[in-house]
């Protein structure tokens, strides 16, 4: 095995910001530095909510220039959204944002052709109104789709602009609701029944596959010296984040925290039973043929939107004040679709408490405590249900991503689950991205070796549960009794 230290650029795009990180990897080295960060601001135009993908690409180019010499580039981002290209390879308009209203009512139309139970049995994917399948059905009859010759998911679109080569990375493709998780290939029968043309998609790639080299024009613009390969990583950011969970063995649950909380297990095979569908668990593909069996919970989006409404106050004092608010006075269903759209989040949380007969929070500290108690409660339920549905017990919960900085959320999650929580790494998606590149170039071995390197090199914090879980069980029962305990979206 190659024992030198090499540098890799991880392009990691989130729903609110993007960044280019540089990772240095060797046998006992895993260091990550931020080269460039840039905003990701959706734009509302007359036809709806759109991503500013050109602004994102500009940020990627600026980031690669700031990164300096690297041995490879990998790209991960959020899931489900895509760009359409014409016969000349030109982009047909800005990609539609998954929070756009165009998919309202579309799922019911789809289920008339393929009932929800059949859809789940074929793809194992949870119901979410913005799944790519529903977006494509919503786009039927539009001029853009009629003129499209190629569909590229967001990371694949950026990789195409960097290299001129097209592909569809598998972990992200598995979020489209058009992939059979048992075979790791397209669900051709399902697509045919729904009139979806799978030839729109470029050939499938897997993490570690080559994705081309930077075009001469990109080298010139970034100041890099070629050839610089682009390596396929787990391009769904959650796939990269789960690859960077510093777990020892198989008896662990993970929570990938950020705008969303993705709570689940890493399994060897999908769980496709009706009970899983009813509980709204999803089977997405991960590294090395693994399955990410998880539930989407609204996550820190709730707090992010409140902070925006409050004028972006300093989070530290707010969390300290929230820690002094009595626990579990009021809780809401953190997966309720009522919280999906942006705007007026403090009022919507207060109204949800009022509608369920609970004390109505008034101050920012009280509303923050409702959010964090509710997220911890949702984490508890998802961890427990995942273990039961998959018959896969766990001994520890790993929290990775931005939520690791939120000490109160980590402590509450340990208390709610009644299990130790190991928090870290914070930059899990970027680290997973870098490690897959390093593995493709022979610097690290299998997934277990990648995780051992993470454990040796990354700061981790352990939270032990305090007391029993009786208060959490009571809050869970109270929420369900008041009609606010429906499955997460």
N, C-alpha and C positions, 0 to 999 in steps of 0.2 A: 504493500500500500504506500502511496506517496505520502511522505512525512513532512513536506514543506508547508508553510503557512501561505494561504492565498486570500485574495480579497474578492468579495462578491457584492454586487449592488442589488438590493431588494427594493423594488418599487411596490409599495404597500398603500393601496388606496382605500380609504374609508368613506363613509357616507357624508362626513363633514370636513375631512381634510385628507390630503395625500402627503406622502413623504418618500424620499429616497434615502435608504439606510445603507451603510457600508458595513459588512461583516467580515472580520478576519477570522479564518478557521484553520486550525491545525490539530494535532493529536491531543493537546491539552490547552488549546486556545479557542475561545469563542467570544469575540468582542464585537460590540455593535455600536456604531456612532451614527448620528443623524447628519446627513450631508445637506438636506434641503427639505423644508416643509412648505406646503402651499395649501390654500383653501380649496374646498370643493363646495361651491355654492350653486345649487340648482337655480334655474331661472324659470319664472312663470311667464309664459307667452300666451297669446290668445287661444292657441290650440291645447294648452295644458302645461304640465310641469315637465321640464326637460333638464338633462344633465348638460353642463358646459364641458363637453368632452375635449374640445379644442384647448380650453384653458387647462384641463388636466394634462393633456399631451405636452403643452408648453411647460408645465411644472415638471414633468418627467425629464424633458430635455435639459432644463435648467439644473435639475437634480443630478443628472449624469455628468454634466459639466463640473458641478461642485464635487462630485464623488472622486474624480480623478481616475487614475489607472485601476481597472478592475479586470478580473479574469472571466467574469460572466455577469449576466443580468437576468433577473427573474421578476415576474410580475404577478401580484395577487390583488384581488379587489372583492367588493361585495358581489352577491350572486344575482341571478335571474335576468338582469337587464342586458341589452344588446344594441348593436348598431347594424343598419342595413346598408349594403353596398350595391351599386349598380354594376352593369356588365364591364365597365371600365375600372372597377375597384374603388370608385368614389363614394364617399359617405352620403347617404340620402337623408339628410336632416339630423338634428341632434337626437341622441337616444332618449326614449321616454323614461321618466323616473318611475320607480316601482310604486311610489305613493300617488301617482297620477290617478284620477278618478275613472279612467277609461275601462277598468276591469269590473266596475260595479255591476252586479247582476250577471256577469259572464259565466261564473261557475255553474249557476243553475241551468244555463243553456247547454253547457258541456255535459252535465249530468243527465240531461234528457237523451243524449246519445250514448254516453258511457257512464253508467251509474257510479256514484262516488265509491262504493265498495269495490267495484271492478277496477276503477282507476287506481285505488290504493293497492290492490292485489297485483297489478301490473307494474307499478312504479315504486311503491312503498313510500311515497312522498306525502307529507302532511298537507292538509288543505291550508293554503294561504292565497288570498285573492290576487296576489301579484305574481304568482308562479308564471314562468315563461309561457307555459302552455296556454294559460288564460290570456296573457298579453297577445299571443299570436292569434287567438280566436277573436279577441277584441279588435285587432288590426285588420281582420279580413275585410276586403272590399276597399281598403285605402289605396291611394295612388302609390304611396311609398312601397307597400308590400307587393303591389302588382308589378313594380319595376325592379324589385330586388332580385339579385342573382346570388347573393351571399348574405348570411347572418353570422355575425361574430359577437360572442359575449365580450363584455367590456375588456377584460385582460387580454383576450385574443385580438381584439381590435387594436389595442395599443402595440402589442407585439407585431402585428402586421405592419403598422406604420413604421416601426423601428427596423423591420427586416425585409418587408415585402413578401413574406411567406404566411400562409393561412393555416390555421389548425383550430381544433376545439378541444380544450383540456377537459379531461374526464371528470375530475372532482367537481368542477363548476357545471359541466353538462348534467351531472346527476341532480342538480337543483332545478332543472327545467321542467321536470315531471314528464320527460320524454325518454328516460333511460330505464332499462330493466336492471335493478341492482343485483340480481342473481347472475347475470351474464356480463355486466359491465359494457353493454352495447345498447344501441337504440331499441326502443320498443316499437318495432315497425308496424305491428298490427294495430296498436293503439293510435299511432299517428295517422294511419290510413283511415281508420274509422272516423277520425276528427278532421280529415281533409288537410292535415299539416304535411307539407312537403319537406321531408328530412334531407333532401338534396341541397337545401339552403345552407345546411351546416357543413363546415369544412371537416376533413377527416379527423378522427379522434386522436388525441395525444394523451400520454400519461406522464405523471411527474417523473422528471429525469430525462425525458426525451429531448433531443435537440429541437430548437425552434427557429433556427437560422442564425445569421450574424448581422450586426448593425450595418445598415446601408452606408455607402460612402458619404451621402449627404448628411446622415446622422452623425457620422464620425467628425465631419467638418464642423457641424454646428455645436457639438459637445466638446471638441478638442481632444477626443480620445484617439488613440492609435490602434488600428485594427490588426488582425481580425479580433472582434469582441463577440463571442457567442451569446445568444439568448437561450437560456435553458428553461424548459417547461418545469414549473413547480406546481404545488397544489394551489391552483390559481384562484380557487375559492378561499378567501382569507380564513374562514373557519377551518378548512382542511389544513392549511399551513399552521394555524394556531394549535390544532389538536396534535399535529406532528411534533410540536414543541412543548407538549405537556411533559414535565419531568417526572414521569411515573416510574415506579419500580414494580414490575409485574403487571397483572391484568385486573386486579380487584380495585379499580378506581373509577370514579365518576369525574367529569370535567365540567367546568362552567367557563365558557369563553365570553368575557364581559366586554361591553362597549355599548354602542347604540342599542344592540340587542344583547340578551343573555341566551346563549345556546347551551343547553343543559343536557348532558347525556352520557353515553357509554361508548367505548370502542369495542366493536364486536367482529367476529370472523364471518358472520353471515347475516343477511337482513332478517328482520322480524316482521312478517307480513300479515299477521292475524287481524281479525276484526277488532279485537280489544285495543290493539295499537292504533288503529284508525280512529276509533271512538275517543281515545285519549290524545289524539292529534300528535303522535310521534312520527318522526320522519326517518327514512333510511337514506342517507347521503353517503357517497363513496369517499374514502380517505386514502391515505398512503398505503401502498403495498397490498391492495385488495381488501383493506379493512372497511368496515361500515361504521359511519357515524350515526348512531341511533340516538336521536336527540329531539328535544322540543324547543321551539322558538318562543321566547318570552320577550316582552316589549323592551326590557332592559333599561339602561341608563338614559335612553331617549326621554323617559318621563322627567328625569331630573334635568337633562340638558335643555329641554323645552321650558321648564320652569325657570332655570337660570337665565335663559334668553328673555323671558317675560319680565324678570326682576332686574334687568339691566346688567347681567353678568357680574354679580357680587363675588367676592373672594370666597372660594369654596371651603377653605380650612375653617374659618370661624363659623360658617354655616353648619358644617358637619359637627363641630364641637357643641354648638347650641342644640342641634338635633339629638345628639347623644344624651342630653339632659331632659328631653321630652319623654314622658311616660311611655313605655313600650306597648305596642299592640292596642292602643286605644281605638284606632280605626285602621282598617286594611281594605285594599281594593284588589280586584283581579288584574294583575299586571299583564295578563295576556288579552285583555278585552280589546276588541277591534275599535271600540270607541276612542281609544287613545292613539290610534294609528296616524291620524292626520296631524299636521303641525298647527300650532296656534292655541292660545287660551288654555294651556295645560293646567295652571293652578286652579282655575275655575272649574275645569272638567273633573279634576280629582276631588275638589270640595263637593261638587254636585253628586259624584258617585257615592261619597260618604253619606251625604244627606239622603239620597234615594234609598240607601240600605239601612237607614235609621241609626247610623253611627254618629259619634261626635264629629262635628265639621271642623277641620283644621283651618286656622286663620292666618297665622304668621308663616313666613318662609321656613322657619325651623320646624314647625308642626307639620307642614306639608312635606318637607324633606323626610321627616321621620315616617310619615305614612308611606312614602315611596319606598324607602329602604326596608321597612318592615314588610311591605307587600312583596318586594323583590325577593327577600330572604324566604318568605313563605312560599312563593312560587318556586324558588330553587328547591326547597324542602320537598314539595309535592312532586316535582319533576324527577328528582333523584330517587325518591321512593317508588314512583310508578315505573320508572325505567328498570329498576332492579327486578320488580315483580313481573313486568311484561316480558323481559328478556331472560328471566331466571338467571340473573348474573349479579350476585351480591358484591358489595364494595366495602372497603375498609377506610377509604379516605376520599375526600373531594379536593380536586385541584382547581383553583381559580387562576386563570390566565387573562391577560389583556388589561385594558385600562382600569377595570374595576379593582385590580390589585392595589391601586393607590388609595382606595376608599376603605380605610381600616374599619370603619363602622359597618359597612356592608359585609366585609369578610368575617368580622366577629359575629354579626347577626346570622350569617349563613351557617357558620359552625354551630351556633346555638340551635338554630331551627332544624338542621339536619341531624343533630346529635352525633356528628362525626367530626374528626379533625379536618381542618381546611389547611391546605398548603397553597399559599398565594405567591405567584410568580411563575414565569417571567412576565413582566408587563408588556414587552414588545414580542409577544409570542408569535404573531403572524409573520413579522419580519424575520425572526429567528428561524422559524420553520422554513420559510422561503430560502434563506441563506443555507441552511443545512441540506436541503434537497439539492441545491446547486453543488455544494461541496461533495455530497455523496456521488453525484453524477461525474465528478472529476476525481474520484478515488480518495478523498481525504477522510471520509468517515464511512463506517459500515452500515449495518442494518438499522432499523428503527430503534431497537433496544440500545444500540451503541450511540445513536444520536441522543437519546434521552439520558444516557449515563454522562455524556459530555455536558449536557445542559445542567444536570445536577451538580457536577464538579465545578462549573464555571459561573452559574447565575445565582444572584441573591434570592433566597426564598424565605418566606416567613410562615411559621406554623401557628395556627389558632386552634386551641383545644375548646371543645364545647363546654359551656358553663351551665351547671344545673341540668335538670331533666327537660324534656320537650313538652311538658303538659300544657304550658301556656300557648305554645305554638299549635298543639293539637286543638285546643279550644278555639283559637283564632281561625284555624282552618275550618272547623265545624261551623263557626259563626258565619263565615263568608259563604259557605255552601248553603246554609239554611236561609240566607237572605237573597239567594238567587244570583250571587255574583261569582260563583265558582265554576263557571263553564270552562271547557278546555281552552288552552291558549291558542292564539292564532299565530 
